[in-house]
Amino acid sequence: MVSNGLLVLSNGMFFRGRIHGPFQATGELIFNTSMTGYQEILTDPSYCGQIVTMTAPHIGNYGTNPDDMESSTIHASALVVTQLTQIPSNWRSNKSLSDFLWESKVPVMEGVDTRALVRVLRSDGEVKGLMVPSDSLHTLDLLREEAMALPSMEGRNLARVVSTKEPYFWPAETEGVPLKVVAYDFGIKRNILRLMAALGINITIVPWDTPAEVVRQMNPDGVFLSNGPGDPAAVESAIEEVRSLLGVFPIFGICLGHQILALALNCKTYKLKCGHHGGNHPVKDYQTNKIEITSHNHGFSVDEDSLPEDVRVTHRNLNDQTVEGLESLQYSAYSVQYHPEAAPGPRDARYLFKRFVEMMGNTKR
């Protein structure tokens, strides 16, 4: 089923296109500059509550398959593309993107001038959006009012929505005595677990609000803070639990985990006008003095002016100079804003997982 549809923005603008499926959607409208990796993007829990616009003109060329899932389901609210490929061509494909979205009851709108839409988001910032069939009983003015009334991403704890409800185990893939890590699940991606397992780590994944005392009783070699959606400042209980674990275990954080670690270290965070979403962001690592091309998905950032004297910047985004990594000078704790596990994206920053292993090894000795 394909019908004419409207994408109505909270700034009053609207775009026309064709909606696949009898579904509607709402969310924060963002754009992603990755050329490939649409399945990983859609199933990344970090995209919960967001309508994703892909800037590449043809999406769906290679279909979908079970191996590229970053979680068990689609978390993005909807997808916006210029052209949706109906006949995928790839030996790994077992389902078209259109069918994949349909089965998950997630709408995709095609035929949209995504270049024009991206210009709007770049100039006005990420806005709230409402995707509906154009034969909706509501008038355009009423749809605009509904879009304006949608909740902002600020103040929303979406980690509680996407986090696991019960702990589960992901075993190491190497021989020998494995390291033990407790991973807080704020919206964790499977590729993070794959990479840690490949480095000889047994991972116990726990809910977002697991008390620090429970983690102490598990006595891991390290604690990992995962990626995830929403406003980091709203995940208040997790911030307090992480603060209680500082100095007890080595800590490594990614994305939302980076922001939560920063807040636990008494830094502040803020909402970016236009977030970072894509696989081509240049980041400088001050430790190696090298520039990495990195994968991103975040709408918040750490306020550099709020950093206390015992916290230093380790990585910086060369596009807008925002903080991309930090390290505590008092505790064994560091984090990065971007996604070193990629999926999708370049693999320049995978060494950061080895740093975590080295940090845990040094602590054990």
C-alpha positions in Angstrom: 0.0 0.0 0.0 1.4 3.3 -1.1 -0.4 6.6 -0.6 0.4 10.3 -0.9 1.6 11.8 2.4 2.7 14.9 4.2 5.7 15.5 6.4 4.7 18.5 8.6 7.4 20.2 10.6 7.1 22.2 13.8 8.5 25.3 12.1 5.4 25.4 9.9 7.0 23.9 6.7 5.8 20.7 5.1 7.0 18.3 2.4 5.0 16.0 0.2 5.9 12.4 -0.7 4.6 8.8 -0.9 4.2 6.8 2.3 4.6 3.1 2.2 2.2 1.5 4.6 -0.9 2.5 6.5 1.2 4.1 9.3 1.8 7.4 10.8 4.8 8.7 12.8 6.1 11.5 15.0 9.5 12.4 16.2 12.5 14.7 16.1 13.5 15.1 12.4 17.2 14.5 11.8 19.4 13.7 8.7 22.1 11.1 8.3 24.9 11.6 5.8 25.9 7.9 5.6 25.9 6.5 2.1 25.2 2.9 3.3 24.2 1.3 6.6 20.5 2.1 6.6 19.6 -1.1 8.4 22.1 -0.6 11.2 20.9 3.0 11.5 17.2 2.0 11.8 17.9 -0.7 14.4 20.3 1.4 16.5 18.4 2.2 19.7 20.1 5.6 19.7 17.6 6.7 17.0 14.5 6.1 19.2 12.1 8.9 18.9 13.6 10.2 15.6 12.5 10.4 12.0 15.6 9.7 10.0 16.3 11.5 6.6 18.9 9.8 4.5 20.9 12.3 2.4 22.0 9.6 -0.1 19.5 9.6 -3.0 19.0 5.9 -3.4 18.2 3.8 -0.3 17.5 0.1 -0.2 19.8 -1.0 -3.0 21.2 -4.0 -1.1 18.2 -5.0 0.9 18.3 -6.2 4.5 19.5 -9.3 6.3 19.5 -10.6 9.9 23.3 -10.2 10.4 23.2 -6.4 10.1 20.7 -5.9 12.9 22.1 -3.7 15.7 19.2 -4.7 18.0 16.2 -6.9 17.8 13.9 -4.4 16.1 13.6 -1.0 14.4 13.9 1.9 16.8 13.6 4.9 14.5 10.1 6.3 14.2 10.2 6.6 10.4 12.4 7.0 7.4 12.5 9.7 4.7 14.3 9.1 1.4 14.4 10.5 -2.2 14.1 7.1 -3.9 13.3 3.7 -2.3 14.7 0.7 -4.2 12.1 -2.0 -4.6 14.3 -4.7 -6.1 17.5 -5.1 -4.0 20.6 -6.7 -5.4 23.0 -8.3 -3.0 23.9 -11.9 -2.2 23.3 -11.3 1.5 19.9 -9.9 1.1 16.8 -11.9 2.2 14.3 -9.0 2.4 13.7 -5.7 0.8 14.0 -2.6 2.9 10.3 -1.8 2.1 9.2 -5.2 3.4 11.4 -4.9 6.4 9.9 -1.6 7.4 6.3 -2.8 6.6 6.7 -5.8 8.9 7.8 -3.6 11.7 5.0 -1.1 11.0 7.4 1.7 10.5 6.5 4.2 7.7 8.9 5.3 5.0 8.2 8.3 2.8 9.9 8.5 -0.6 9.8 11.2 -3.3 10.9 13.9 -0.9 13.4 16.5 -1.9 15.8 15.5 0.8 18.3 18.2 -0.3 15.8 20.9 0.4 14.8 19.2 3.7 18.4 19.0 4.9 18.9 22.7 4.1 15.9 23.5 6.4 17.3 21.3 9.2 20.8 22.9 8.8 19.4 26.4 9.0 16.6 26.0 11.5 18.1 23.1 13.6 16.5 19.7 14.2 12.7 20.2 14.4 9.8 18.0 15.4 7.9 16.3 12.6 4.6 14.6 11.9 4.2 12.1 9.0 0.6 11.4 7.9 -1.3 10.3 4.8 -2.4 13.4 2.8 -6.0 12.3 3.1 -5.9 12.8 6.8 -9.0 14.3 8.3 -7.0 17.1 9.9 -6.3 20.3 8.1 -2.7 21.5 7.4 -3.0 24.2 10.0 -4.1 21.6 12.6 -1.3 19.3 11.6 1.1 22.2 12.1 -0.3 22.7 15.6 0.1 19.0 16.4 3.7 19.1 15.2 4.5 22.1 17.4 2.9 20.4 20.4 5.1 17.3 20.1 7.5 16.8 23.1 11.1 18.1 22.7 14.0 15.7 23.0 15.3 17.9 25.9 14.2 16.4 29.2 13.3 13.0 27.8 14.8 9.9 29.4 14.6 7.5 26.5 17.2 5.1 27.9 14.4 3.7 30.1 12.4 2.9 26.9 15.1 1.0 25.0 17.1 -0.6 27.8 17.0 -4.3 28.6 14.5 -5.2 31.3 16.6 -8.0 32.7 20.4 -8.7 32.7 21.8 -11.0 30.0 25.2 -12.4 29.1 27.4 -12.1 26.0 30.4 -14.5 26.1 34.0 -13.8 25.0 35.0 -15.3 21.7 38.7 -16.0 22.6 40.4 -18.7 24.6 42.0 -18.1 27.9 40.8 -16.3 31.0 38.4 -13.6 29.9 38.0 -10.2 31.4 34.7 -9.4 32.9 32.7 -6.2 32.1 29.4 -5.0 33.3 27.8 -2.9 30.5 25.0 -0.4 31.4 22.4 -0.7 28.6 21.2 2.8 27.7 20.5 1.5 24.1 23.5 -0.7 23.4 24.4 -1.7 19.9 25.3 -5.3 19.1 28.6 -4.4 17.3 29.9 -3.0 20.6 29.3 -6.4 22.2 30.8 -8.2 19.2 34.0 -6.1 19.4 34.4 -6.5 23.2 33.8 -10.3 22.9 36.4 -10.5 20.1 38.9 -9.0 22.5 38.4 -11.6 25.2 35.7 -10.0 27.3 32.7 -11.6 29.0 30.0 -9.0 29.1 27.0 -8.9 31.5 24.5 -6.4 30.2 22.4 -4.7 32.8 19.4 -2.3 32.8 20.0 1.4 32.7 19.1 2.0 36.4 21.1 -0.9 37.9 22.3 0.2 41.4 26.0 0.6 41.9 26.0 -1.8 44.8 24.7 -4.6 42.4 27.7 -3.9 40.1 30.1 -4.0 43.0 28.8 -7.4 44.0 29.4 -8.6 40.5 33.1 -7.5 40.9 33.9 -6.9 37.2 37.2 -5.9 35.7 35.5 -2.8 34.2 32.3 -1.0 33.6 31.0 0.1 30.2 28.5 2.8 29.6 26.7 2.3 26.3 25.2 4.6 23.6 21.6 5.5 23.7 18.9 8.1 22.8 17.5 11.1 24.5 18.7 13.8 26.9 21.6 12.6 29.1 20.7 15.0 31.9 17.3 13.3 32.2 18.9 9.9 33.1 19.4 11.1 36.6 19.6 7.9 38.6 22.2 6.4 36.2 24.4 9.5 36.7 24.4 9.0 40.4 25.1 5.3 40.1 28.1 5.9 37.8 29.4 8.6 40.2 29.4 5.9 42.9 31.5 3.6 40.7 34.2 6.2 39.9 37.5 5.0 41.4 36.1 1.5 42.0 36.3 0.1 38.5 37.8 1.3 35.2 35.0 3.0 33.2 34.6 3.4 29.4 31.7 5.3 27.8 30.4 5.8 24.3 27.8 8.4 23.1 25.1 8.7 25.7 27.5 6.8 28.0 30.1 9.5 27.4 27.6 12.2 28.4 26.5 10.4 31.5 30.2 9.9 32.6 30.7 13.6 32.0 27.7 14.5 34.2 29.0 12.1 36.8 32.3 14.0 36.7 30.4 17.3 37.4 30.4 18.5 33.8 27.3 19.9 32.0 25.6 19.0 28.7 23.6 20.9 26.2 21.4 20.4 23.1 23.1 21.0 19.8 21.2 23.1 17.2 21.9 20.5 14.6 23.2 17.2 15.9 25.9 14.9 14.4 24.5 12.0 12.4 26.6 10.2 9.8 29.8 8.4 9.0 32.2 11.1 7.9 33.0 13.3 10.9 36.7 14.2 11.3 37.9 13.9 14.9 41.3 14.7 16.3 42.8 12.4 19.0 45.2 14.5 21.1 46.9 11.4 22.4 48.1 10.2 19.0 47.8 13.6 17.2 46.0 11.7 14.4 42.7 12.6 12.7 40.1 9.9 12.4 37.0 9.8 10.2 34.2 8.7 12.6 30.6 7.6 12.9 28.2 9.8 14.8 24.7 9.9 16.1 24.0 12.4 18.9 22.0 15.6 19.5 23.6 16.6 22.8 27.2 17.5 23.6 29.4 18.1 26.7 29.9 21.8 27.5 33.7 22.3 27.5 33.4 25.4 29.6 32.0 23.3 32.4 34.9 20.8 32.7 36.5 20.8 36.1 40.3 20.9 36.4 40.6 17.1 36.8 38.9 16.4 33.5 40.5 17.0 30.1 39.5 16.9 26.5 41.0 14.0 24.6 39.2 14.2 21.2 37.7 17.2 19.3 35.4 17.4 16.3 37.1 19.4 13.6 33.8 20.5 12.0 32.5 22.5 14.9 35.2 22.1 17.6 32.8 20.3 20.0 34.1 17.9 22.6 34.3 14.3 21.3 36.2 12.6 24.1 37.3 13.2 27.7 39.3 11.6 30.4 39.3 11.9 34.2 42.7 12.8 35.7 41.6 11.4 39.1 39.9 8.1 38.1 40.5 5.4 35.5 37.6 6.7 33.3 37.4 7.9 29.8 34.8 8.2 27.0 34.1 9.3 23.5 31.1 11.0 22.0 31.2 9.3 18.6 30.9 5.5 17.8 34.2 3.7 17.5 32.3 0.5 16.8 30.9 2.1 13.7 28.2 -0.2 12.1 27.8 1.7 9.9 30.9 3.8 9.3 34.7 3.8 9.2 36.8 1.7 11.6 39.4 4.2 12.4 38.6 4.4 16.1 38.3 0.7 17.1 41.6 1.0 19.0 39.6 2.6 21.8 38.3 -0.8 22.8 41.9 -2.1 23.1 42.6 0.9 25.4 39.8 -0.3 27.6 41.3 -3.8 27.7 44.7 -2.3 28.6 43.2 -0.1 31.3 41.5 -3.1 32.9 44.7 -5.2 32.6 46.8 -2.4 34.3 44.2 -2.2 37.1 44.3 -6.0 37.7 48.1 -6.0 38.0 
